[in-house]
């Protein structure tokens, strides 16, 4: 296949869906402002849909792809033509998405990421292509990997002379290739057969959705956003009804609160089942494959050399249930097309603490995971964590109560929550140097504990900071930067003794 091809007609549906999502606030504005009560409101909706459909059709008829044994080429543009060439050796991650209505047509969406790609989108997006195209890309990519592995390193004359002086046979490139061919054939065969498979059960997804506190933040964000579009008379009516219910009976008010909480929980469960249904992780050779999704099946292939580290997260509610989540830290551009910008790549969305490290060893045996014994480095230094919060809290609360009791109460509550988070960070942040090449950093962000495992060669930079007064007490801060996406992840510890800083510095500067 070495000629230009147009994407499958289902690409029009995907383009239209993406356009509707991007302009959703316009539809919401027309609907909420009472536009559907008049003919011109329906006309505005129809005109907007027609305009988006026209743009989707233009996009469909102006985009092509070409698959050759050397590279994948994407052609785009009507007036400004663009051509994106991606050689197979540059491909790092290939993602596959398959909506439920794609399956009868054996069509899928393919997203290709490279090390130099953007942080917010894939370098190549093929919105709808036959599944045979994806298989062809995989075949060409594996051939490229095998040819690269089979290409022997050049041997200098000095190396041959050294080998002869030591009584060893001189290294011959042709012999090296011949000796390595059978092993490479085995490797290629193994690459097609998953070595390890781990699946997430529906019960685990249920617990994950039940303990997903991020849905609460999303609910507050939706309410704040909705206030800009919902007519004021609706809000006033809802407020009056709420006040009347509270006055009528606390039982009714509590029942209404419980009903709203139940709705939030149901939304969380539906969201997580749609996203993580039949979640499975498999491994073939040095490639991890993560699959999940109910209506939209997502498949992502991740080379192990792209892996920068592992995060184990456990928020307070999951701590009580003995549950954790595992995320991957990856280098290179991480496409988020059609996803939330804050979406994290879960390796294990939810796993019990008793099987956590056994599962990690099962899937990543070369990491040889051990449960860390953390050295807590900031206990007894709570004053340093609290001093500015206390100053802001006392002064802000006094000013708030002078303005209005509600303002002062909200400010005081926020400060108390921040003080709780700082206390947890002070008490539980720490580290352990697990081996000559690995360090584990433990930190707290409000009510979520995070364990980050990083190999020393993956640490890009090491920095330490202090102030004149802190340095006199041999107290400072430390930060280690690790590549995450196309930016840096900072692993920091605050208000720790310089003995710990010196130990981590020696670890960072240690020679291979």
C-alpha positions as CSV (number, residue, x, y, z in Angstrom):
1,X,0.0,0.0,0.0
2,X,1.9,3.0,-1.3
3,X,-0.7,5.3,-2.7
4,X,-2.9,8.0,-1.2
5,X,-6.1,6.8,0.4
6,X,-9.0,8.7,1.8
7,X,-10.2,7.8,5.3
8,X,-13.3,5.7,5.9
9,X,-16.6,7.7,5.6
10,X,-17.1,7.3,9.4
11,X,-14.4,9.9,9.7
12,X,-17.1,12.5,9.0
13,X,-19.0,11.3,12.1
14,X,-15.9,11.6,14.3
15,X,-15.1,15.1,12.9
16,X,-18.8,16.2,13.4
17,X,-18.8,14.8,17.0
18,X,-15.5,16.6,17.8
19,X,-16.9,19.9,16.4
20,X,-20.0,19.6,18.5
21,X,-18.0,19.0,21.6
22,X,-15.8,22.0,20.8
23,X,-18.8,24.3,20.3
24,X,-21.1,22.7,23.0
25,X,-21.4,25.9,24.9
26,X,-23.1,27.6,21.9
27,X,-25.7,24.8,21.8
28,X,-26.1,25.1,25.6
29,X,-26.5,28.9,25.3
30,X,-29.2,28.6,22.7
31,X,-31.2,26.0,24.7
32,X,-30.9,27.5,28.1
33,X,-31.7,31.1,27.0
34,X,-35.1,29.9,25.8
35,X,-34.2,29.8,22.1
36,X,-36.3,26.6,21.6
37,X,-39.5,28.4,22.4
38,X,-39.3,30.3,19.1
39,X,-38.7,29.2,15.5
40,X,-35.5,31.2,15.2
41,X,-34.0,29.2,18.1
42,X,-34.5,25.9,16.2
43,X,-33.2,27.7,13.1
44,X,-30.1,28.7,14.9
45,X,-29.5,25.1,16.1
46,X,-30.1,23.7,12.6
47,X,-27.8,26.3,11.0
48,X,-25.0,25.6,13.5
49,X,-25.3,21.9,12.9
50,X,-25.3,22.4,9.1
51,X,-22.2,24.6,9.4
52,X,-20.4,22.0,11.4
53,X,-21.4,19.3,9.0
54,X,-20.0,21.3,6.1
55,X,-16.7,21.8,7.9
56,X,-16.5,18.1,8.6
57,X,-17.1,17.2,5.0
58,X,-14.4,19.6,3.9
59,X,-12.1,18.1,6.3
60,X,-12.9,14.6,5.1
61,X,-12.4,15.4,1.4
62,X,-9.1,17.2,2.1
63,X,-7.3,14.6,4.2
64,X,-5.5,11.5,3.0
65,X,-3.0,8.9,4.2
66,X,-0.3,6.8,2.7
67,X,1.3,3.7,4.1
68,X,4.7,2.6,2.7
69,X,7.3,0.2,4.0
70,X,9.4,3.1,5.1
71,X,6.9,5.5,6.7
72,X,3.3,6.8,7.3
73,X,2.4,10.0,5.6
74,X,-0.7,12.2,6.5
75,X,-1.9,14.8,4.0
76,X,-4.1,17.7,5.2
77,X,-5.4,21.1,4.1
78,X,-7.4,22.8,1.5
79,X,-5.6,26.1,0.9
80,X,-2.6,25.5,3.2
81,X,-1.4,22.0,2.4
82,X,0.5,20.1,5.1
83,X,2.3,16.7,4.9
84,X,3.4,14.8,8.0
85,X,6.0,12.1,7.5
86,X,6.5,9.6,10.3
87,X,9.2,6.9,9.8
88,X,8.6,3.7,11.7
89,X,11.8,4.0,13.8
90,X,10.4,7.3,15.3
91,X,7.1,5.8,16.4
92,X,7.0,5.3,20.2
93,X,3.3,4.7,21.0
94,X,0.4,3.6,18.8
95,X,-3.1,4.1,20.2
96,X,-6.2,2.5,18.9
97,X,-9.7,3.7,19.5
98,X,-12.8,1.8,18.4
99,X,-16.3,3.1,19.0
100,X,-19.0,0.5,19.2
101,X,-20.4,1.6,15.8
102,X,-17.0,1.1,14.3
103,X,-16.9,-2.6,15.0
104,X,-19.5,-3.8,12.4
105,X,-17.4,-2.1,9.7
106,X,-14.1,-3.3,11.1
107,X,-12.9,0.3,11.3
108,X,-10.7,1.9,14.0
109,X,-9.0,5.2,14.9
110,X,-5.2,5.2,15.0
111,X,-3.1,7.7,16.9
112,X,0.7,7.7,16.5
113,X,3.0,9.4,19.0
114,X,6.7,10.1,18.7
115,X,9.3,11.3,21.1
116,X,9.3,14.8,19.6
117,X,5.5,15.1,19.4
118,X,3.3,17.7,21.1
119,X,2.2,17.3,24.7
120,X,-1.5,17.7,23.8
121,X,-2.1,15.8,20.6
122,X,-0.7,12.9,18.6
123,X,1.7,13.6,15.8
124,X,-0.5,11.6,13.4
125,X,-4.2,11.0,13.7
126,X,-6.0,8.6,11.4
127,X,-9.7,9.1,12.5
128,X,-11.2,6.1,10.7
129,X,-9.2,3.4,8.8
130,X,-9.8,-0.3,8.2
131,X,-8.2,-2.6,10.8
132,X,-6.0,-4.0,8.1
133,X,-4.2,-0.7,7.9
134,X,-3.3,-0.9,11.6
135,X,-2.0,-4.4,11.2
136,X,0.1,-3.3,8.2
137,X,1.6,-0.5,10.2
138,X,2.5,-2.9,13.0
139,X,4.1,-5.3,10.5
140,X,6.2,-2.6,9.0
141,X,7.2,-1.3,12.4
142,X,8.3,-4.7,13.6
143,X,10.3,-5.2,10.5
144,X,12.0,-1.9,11.1
145,X,12.8,-2.8,14.7
146,X,14.2,-6.2,13.7
147,X,16.4,-4.6,11.0
148,X,17.7,-2.1,13.5
149,X,18.4,-4.8,16.0
150,X,20.1,-6.9,13.4
151,X,22.4,-4.1,12.3
152,X,25.7,-4.8,14.1
153,X,27.7,-2.1,15.7
154,X,30.9,-1.4,13.8
155,X,34.0,-3.0,15.2
156,X,37.2,-0.9,15.2
157,X,40.6,-2.3,14.3
158,X,41.8,-1.6,17.9
159,X,39.0,-3.9,19.3
160,X,40.0,-6.7,16.9
161,X,43.7,-6.2,18.0
162,X,42.7,-6.3,21.7
163,X,40.7,-9.4,21.2
164,X,43.7,-11.1,19.4
165,X,46.1,-10.0,22.1
166,X,43.9,-11.7,24.8
167,X,43.8,-14.9,22.8
168,X,40.2,-14.5,21.7
169,X,39.0,-14.8,18.2
170,X,38.6,-11.5,16.3
171,X,35.1,-10.1,16.2
172,X,33.6,-10.5,12.7
173,X,30.4,-8.4,11.9
174,X,29.1,-11.1,9.5
175,X,29.4,-13.8,12.1
176,X,27.7,-11.6,14.7
177,X,24.7,-11.2,12.4
178,X,24.5,-14.9,11.7
179,X,24.7,-15.8,15.4
180,X,22.0,-13.3,16.3
181,X,19.4,-14.2,13.7
182,X,17.7,-17.1,15.5
183,X,17.4,-15.0,18.7
184,X,15.9,-12.2,16.7
185,X,13.4,-14.6,15.2
186,X,12.4,-15.8,18.7
187,X,12.0,-12.2,19.8
188,X,9.8,-11.3,16.9
189,X,7.6,-14.4,17.6
190,X,7.4,-13.4,21.3
191,X,6.4,-9.9,20.3
192,X,3.2,-11.3,18.8
193,X,2.3,-13.4,21.9
194,X,1.4,-11.6,25.2
195,X,3.6,-12.9,28.1
196,X,1.6,-11.5,31.0
197,X,-2.1,-10.5,31.2
198,X,-3.8,-8.7,34.1
199,X,-7.5,-7.8,34.0
200,X,-9.7,-5.5,36.2
201,X,-13.0,-7.0,37.3
202,X,-16.3,-5.2,37.4
203,X,-16.3,-5.2,41.2
204,X,-13.0,-3.4,41.2
205,X,-14.4,-0.8,38.7
206,X,-17.4,-0.4,41.0
207,X,-15.1,0.3,44.0
208,X,-13.0,2.7,41.9
209,X,-16.1,4.7,40.8
210,X,-17.5,4.6,44.4
211,X,-14.3,6.2,45.8
212,X,-13.6,8.5,42.9
213,X,-13.5,11.9,44.6
214,X,-12.6,13.7,41.4
215,X,-16.3,13.6,40.4
216,X,-17.1,16.0,43.3
217,X,-14.7,18.6,41.9
218,X,-16.2,18.1,38.4
219,X,-19.7,18.6,39.9
220,X,-18.7,21.9,41.5
221,X,-17.0,23.0,38.3
222,X,-20.2,22.2,36.3
223,X,-22.3,24.1,38.8
224,X,-20.0,27.1,38.6
225,X,-20.1,27.0,34.8
226,X,-23.8,26.5,34.6
227,X,-24.5,29.7,36.7
228,X,-23.2,31.7,33.7
229,X,-25.9,30.3,31.4
230,X,-28.9,29.4,33.6
231,X,-31.4,32.2,33.8
232,X,-31.4,34.0,37.2
233,X,-35.1,33.3,37.7
234,X,-34.4,29.6,37.6
235,X,-31.7,30.0,40.2
236,X,-33.9,32.1,42.5
237,X,-36.7,29.6,42.2
238,X,-34.4,26.7,43.2
239,X,-33.0,28.8,46.1
240,X,-36.5,29.6,47.4
241,X,-37.5,25.9,47.2
242,X,-34.3,24.9,49.0
243,X,-35.0,27.4,51.8
244,X,-38.6,26.3,52.1
245,X,-37.6,22.7,52.3
246,X,-35.0,23.4,55.1
247,X,-37.7,25.4,57.0
248,X,-40.3,22.7,56.5
249,X,-38.2,19.8,57.8
250,X,-34.5,18.9,58.2
251,X,-35.4,15.4,57.2
252,X,-36.5,16.6,53.8
253,X,-33.3,18.6,53.4
254,X,-31.2,15.6,54.4
255,X,-33.1,13.4,51.9
256,X,-32.6,16.0,49.1
257,X,-28.8,16.0,50.0
258,X,-28.7,12.3,49.9
259,X,-30.5,12.2,46.6
260,X,-28.0,14.6,45.1
261,X,-25.1,12.6,46.5
262,X,-26.6,9.4,45.0
263,X,-26.8,11.1,41.6
264,X,-23.1,12.1,41.8
265,X,-22.2,8.5,42.7
266,X,-24.3,7.1,39.8
267,X,-22.6,9.5,37.4
268,X,-19.2,8.5,38.7
269,X,-20.0,4.8,38.3
270,X,-21.3,5.3,34.7
271,X,-18.3,7.4,33.8
272,X,-15.8,4.8,35.2
273,X,-17.6,1.8,33.7
274,X,-17.6,3.5,30.3
275,X,-13.9,4.2,30.6
276,X,-12.4,1.1,32.3
277,X,-14.8,-1.7,31.3
278,X,-12.8,-4.8,30.5
279,X,-9.6,-3.1,31.4
280,X,-6.6,-5.3,30.7
281,X,-2.9,-5.0,30.6
282,X,-0.8,-7.4,28.6
283,X,2.9,-7.5,27.7
284,X,4.6,-8.8,24.6
285,X,8.4,-8.6,24.6
286,X,9.2,-5.0,25.6
287,X,5.8,-3.5,24.8
288,X,3.0,-3.0,27.2
289,X,-0.6,-3.0,25.8
290,X,-3.4,-1.3,27.8
291,X,-7.0,-1.9,26.6
292,X,-10.2,-0.5,28.1
293,X,-13.6,1.0,27.3
294,X,-17.2,0.1,26.7
295,X,-18.7,2.3,24.0
296,X,-15.2,3.3,22.8
297,X,-12.5,0.7,23.0
298,X,-9.1,2.2,23.5
299,X,-5.8,0.3,22.9
300,X,-2.5,1.8,23.7
301,X,0.9,0.2,23.0
302,X,3.8,1.5,25.2
303,X,7.5,0.6,24.7
304,X,9.2,0.0,28.0
305,X,12.0,2.3,27.1
306,X,9.5,5.2,27.2
307,X,8.7,4.4,30.8
308,X,10.2,7.0,33.1
309,X,8.8,5.8,36.4
310,X,5.8,4.5,38.3
311,X,3.3,6.3,40.6
312,X,1.3,4.5,43.2
313,X,-1.6,6.7,44.4
314,X,-3.8,6.2,47.4
315,X,-6.3,8.8,48.6
316,X,-7.7,8.7,52.1
317,X,-11.0,6.8,51.3
318,X,-9.1,4.2,49.3
319,X,-6.6,3.9,52.1
320,X,-9.4,2.8,54.5
321,X,-10.5,0.1,52.0
322,X,-6.9,-1.1,51.3
323,X,-7.0,0.0,47.6
324,X,-4.4,1.8,45.4
325,X,-4.0,3.0,41.8
326,X,-0.9,2.8,39.7
327,X,0.0,5.3,36.9
328,X,2.8,5.3,34.4
329,X,5.2,8.2,33.9
330,X,6.0,8.4,30.2
331,X,8.3,10.5,28.1
332,X,7.3,12.0,24.8
333,X,4.1,13.6,23.6
334,X,1.0,12.3,25.3
335,X,-2.0,12.8,23.0
336,X,-5.2,14.0,24.8
337,X,-7.4,14.5,21.8
338,X,-11.0,14.1,23.0
339,X,-9.8,13.7,26.6
340,X,-9.6,15.8,29.6
341,X,-6.3,17.6,29.8
342,X,-5.8,16.2,33.3
343,X,-6.3,12.6,32.3
344,X,-3.7,10.3,33.7
345,X,-2.5,7.1,32.2
346,X,-3.6,4.3,34.6
347,X,-1.5,1.2,34.5
348,X,-3.7,-0.4,37.2
349,X,-6.8,1.7,37.9
350,X,-7.5,-0.1,41.2
351,X,-5.7,-2.9,42.9
352,X,-5.7,-4.2,46.5
353,X,-2.7,-3.4,48.7
354,X,-2.1,-7.1,49.5
355,X,-1.5,-7.9,45.8
356,X,-0.1,-4.6,44.6
357,X,3.6,-5.4,44.5
358,X,3.0,-9.0,43.3
359,X,1.1,-7.7,40.3
360,X,3.8,-5.1,39.5
361,X,6.4,-7.9,39.6
362,X,4.2,-10.0,37.4
363,X,4.0,-7.3,34.7
364,X,7.4,-5.6,35.1
365,X,9.7,-8.3,36.5
366,X,12.8,-6.3,35.5
367,X,11.9,-3.6,38.0
368,X,12.0,-6.1,40.9
369,X,9.5,-4.1,43.0
370,X,9.7,-4.2,46.8
371,X,7.5,-2.4,49.2
372,X,9.5,0.6,50.3
373,X,10.5,1.4,53.9
374,X,10.2,5.1,53.9
375,X,12.5,7.4,55.8
376,X,10.3,10.2,57.1
377,X,12.3,13.4,56.8
378,X,10.2,16.3,58.1
379,X,8.6,15.1,61.3
380,X,9.0,17.6,64.1
381,X,9.0,20.5,61.6
382,X,5.3,21.2,61.5
383,X,5.8,24.9,62.3
384,X,7.6,25.5,59.0
385,X,4.7,24.0,57.1
386,X,2.0,25.9,59.1
387,X,3.5,29.4,59.7
388,X,2.3,31.2,56.6
389,X,-1.0,29.3,56.5
390,X,-1.7,30.4,60.1
391,X,-0.9,34.0,59.3
392,X,-3.1,34.0,56.2
393,X,-5.8,32.1,58.1
394,X,-6.1,34.3,61.1
395,X,-5.9,37.6,59.2
396,X,-8.2,36.4,56.5
397,X,-10.8,35.0,58.9
398,X,-10.9,38.2,60.9
399,X,-11.4,40.2,57.7
400,X,-13.9,37.7,56.4
401,X,-16.1,37.9,59.5
402,X,-16.0,41.7,59.4
403,X,-17.4,41.5,55.8
404,X,-19.9,38.8,56.4
405,X,-20.1,35.7,58.7
406,X,-20.5,33.4,55.7
407,X,-17.3,34.7,54.1
408,X,-15.4,34.3,57.4
409,X,-16.8,30.8,57.9
410,X,-15.9,29.6,54.3
411,X,-12.3,31.1,54.6
412,X,-11.8,29.4,58.0
413,X,-13.0,26.1,56.6
414,X,-10.6,26.3,53.6
415,X,-7.7,27.2,55.9
416,X,-8.5,24.2,58.2
417,X,-8.5,21.9,55.2
418,X,-5.1,23.3,54.0
419,X,-3.7,22.9,57.5
420,X,-4.8,19.2,57.5
421,X,-3.1,18.7,54.1
422,X,0.1,20.3,55.3
423,X,0.1,18.2,58.5
424,X,-0.2,15.0,56.4
425,X,2.6,16.2,54.1
426,X,4.8,17.0,57.1
427,X,4.2,13.7,58.8
428,X,4.5,11.3,55.8
429,X,6.7,12.8,53.1
430,X,10.0,10.9,52.8
431,X,12.1,8.7,50.6
432,X,14.0,5.4,50.3
433,X,17.0,4.6,48.1
434,X,16.1,1.1,47.2
435,X,19.2,0.2,45.1
436,X,22.1,1.8,43.4
437,X,19.8,2.8,40.5
438,X,16.3,3.4,42.1
439,X,14.8,5.9,44.5
440,X,11.3,6.0,45.9
441,X,9.8,9.4,46.9
442,X,6.6,9.6,49.1
443,X,4.6,12.8,49.1
444,X,1.1,14.0,50.1
445,X,-1.1,16.3,48.1
446,X,-4.0,17.2,50.5
447,X,-5.5,13.7,51.2
448,X,-3.7,11.7,48.5
449,X,-0.5,9.8,49.2
450,X,1.8,9.2,46.2
451,X,4.8,6.8,46.0
452,X,7.0,7.6,42.9
453,X,9.6,5.0,41.8
454,X,12.2,6.4,39.5
455,X,15.4,5.0,38.1
456,X,18.5,7.2,38.6
457,X,19.4,7.4,34.8
458,X,15.9,8.9,34.3
459,X,16.4,11.8,36.7
460,X,17.2,14.8,34.5
461,X,18.2,17.3,37.2
462,X,18.8,17.6,40.9
463,X,18.4,20.9,42.8
464,X,18.5,22.0,46.5
465,X,17.2,25.2,48.0
466,X,17.4,26.9,51.4
467,X,17.2,30.3,53.0
468,X,19.8,32.0,55.3
469,X,17.8,31.2,58.4
470,X,16.9,27.6,57.4
471,X,20.5,26.9,56.4
472,X,21.8,27.8,59.8
473,X,19.5,25.0,61.1
474,X,20.7,22.7,58.3
475,X,17.2,22.5,56.8
476,X,16.4,22.9,53.1
477,X,14.3,21.7,50.2
478,X,15.2,19.2,47.4
479,X,13.7,18.6,43.9
480,X,14.4,16.0,41.3
481,X,13.1,16.5,37.7
482,X,11.9,13.6,35.6
483,X,10.7,13.7,32.0
484,X,6.9,13.4,31.8
485,X,5.4,14.0,28.4
486,X,7.2,16.9,26.9
487,X,7.6,18.7,30.2
488,X,9.2,17.9,33.6
489,X,7.8,16.3,36.7
490,X,9.3,17.7,39.9
491,X,9.7,15.3,42.8
492,X,10.2,17.5,45.8
493,X,10.6,17.2,49.5
494,X,10.3,20.3,51.8
495,X,11.9,21.2,55.1
496,X,14.3,18.3,55.4
497,X,17.6,17.9,57.1
498,X,20.8,18.4,55.0
499,X,21.9,14.9,55.9
500,X,19.1,13.5,53.8
501,X,19.8,16.1,51.0
502,X,23.4,15.0,50.9
503,X,22.5,11.3,50.7
504,X,20.1,11.9,47.7
505,X,22.8,14.1,46.1
506,X,25.3,11.3,46.3
507,X,22.8,8.9,44.8
508,X,22.2,11.3,41.9
509,X,25.9,11.8,41.2
510,X,26.8,8.2,41.5
511,X,28.7,6.8,38.5
512,X,27.4,3.9,36.6
